[in-house]
Amino acid sequence: MIPIHYCPACGAPTQLREAHGAMRPVCTGCGRVQFHDPKVAAAAVVMRAGRILLVQRRNSPAKGLWTLPAGYVDAGEDPRLAAAREVLEETGLEVLVEGIADVVFEPVEGDHPSTIVIVYRTEIRGGELKAGDDALRSEFFALEDLPPIGFHSTRSILDQIRRGQSSAL
């Protein structure tokens, strides 16, 4: 987790103190408590002919590994639109977001913040499959023949689908 040394409200230094049941940075000037809030990401389950769409990551974390098309939700952005945007940016496919498959917690990894990942079921509506944005490659895979997977959230959804226990399909 990236430490918070200065208050974003007034610029005064912070000091670790007991606040709201945990040790947290507290502003020495205005007293504002700083929380390490999780990020929110949107991911998409895109299936075609029983195969699942995965993207190979260009950047860290999980560089070179395969994940669901996903990314952070921008401030003021509807998470459903974020999921569709990420699919388009990373794979070239246009999708209709149909509903929530699951909500998965992704723990802190190095300096990567904890993340709440909202995973959506989708249906392909158009476009042409091609890797883009921060994806090296975009491909459909049989559930029995998956490449090396990055991120707990992707592994969790894939395990649910393989066990037939997910509303992702």
GINOR-V983716 format. One record per backbone hydrogen bond with DSSP energy under -1.0 kcal/mol. CO is the residue of the C=O (numbers start at 1). NH is the residue of the N-H. E is the energy in kcal/mol with one decimal. If there is no record, write none. Layout:
co=[CO & CO]
nh=[NH & NH]
e=[E & E]
//
This chain:
co=[5 & 7 & 12 & 13 & 15 & 17 & 19 & 22 & 24 & 25 & 26 & 32 & 35 & 39 & 40 & 41 & 42 & 43 & 45 & 46 & 48 & 51 & 52 & 54 & 55 & 56 & 57 & 62 & 65 & 66 & 67 & 69 & 71 & 74 & 78 & 79 & 80 & 81 & 82 & 83 & 84 & 85 & 86 & 87 & 88 & 90 & 91 & 92 & 94 & 94 & 96 & 99 & 102 & 104 & 106 & 109 & 112 & 114 & 115 & 116 & 117 & 118 & 119 & 119 & 120 & 121 & 121 & 123 & 126 & 132 & 134 & 137 & 139 & 141 & 142 & 148 & 151 & 152 & 153 & 154 & 155 & 156 & 157 & 158 & 159 & 160 & 161]
nh=[14 & 11 & 7 & 28 & 26 & 24 & 22 & 19 & 17 & 34 & 15 & 27 & 37 & 116 & 73 & 118 & 71 & 120 & 122 & 53 & 51 & 48 & 141 & 139 & 67 & 136 & 64 & 65 & 57 & 150 & 55 & 44 & 42 & 77 & 82 & 83 & 84 & 85 & 86 & 87 & 88 & 89 & 90 & 91 & 92 & 132 & 130 & 128 & 125 & 126 & 123 & 121 & 119 & 117 & 115 & 112 & 109 & 39 & 106 & 41 & 104 & 43 & 101 & 102 & 45 & 98 & 99 & 96 & 94 & 135 & 58 & 56 & 54 & 52 & 145 & 66 & 155 & 156 & 157 & 158 & 159 & 160 & 161 & 162 & 163 & 165 & 164]
e=[-2.3 & -1.8 & -3.0 & -2.7 & -2.3 & -3.0 & -1.0 & -2.9 & -2.5 & -3.0 & -2.1 & -2.6 & -1.3 & -2.8 & -2.7 & -2.9 & -1.8 & -2.7 & -1.5 & -2.6 & -1.7 & -2.4 & -2.5 & -2.4 & -2.5 & -3.3 & -2.8 & -2.1 & -2.9 & -2.5 & -2.9 & -2.0 & -2.8 & -2.4 & -2.1 & -2.2 & -2.0 & -2.6 & -2.7 & -2.2 & -2.2 & -3.0 & -2.7 & -2.4 & -1.7 & -1.3 & -3.0 & -1.2 & -3.5 & -1.3 & -2.0 & -3.2 & -3.0 & -3.3 & -2.9 & -2.4 & -2.0 & -2.5 & -3.5 & -2.6 & -2.8 & -2.7 & -3.4 & -1.6 & -3.0 & -2.8 & -1.1 & -2.9 & -2.5 & -2.1 & -2.8 & -2.8 & -2.8 & -2.7 & -1.7 & -2.6 & -2.0 & -2.9 & -2.1 & -2.6 & -2.5 & -2.2 & -2.6 & -2.6 & -1.9 & -2.7 & -1.2]
//
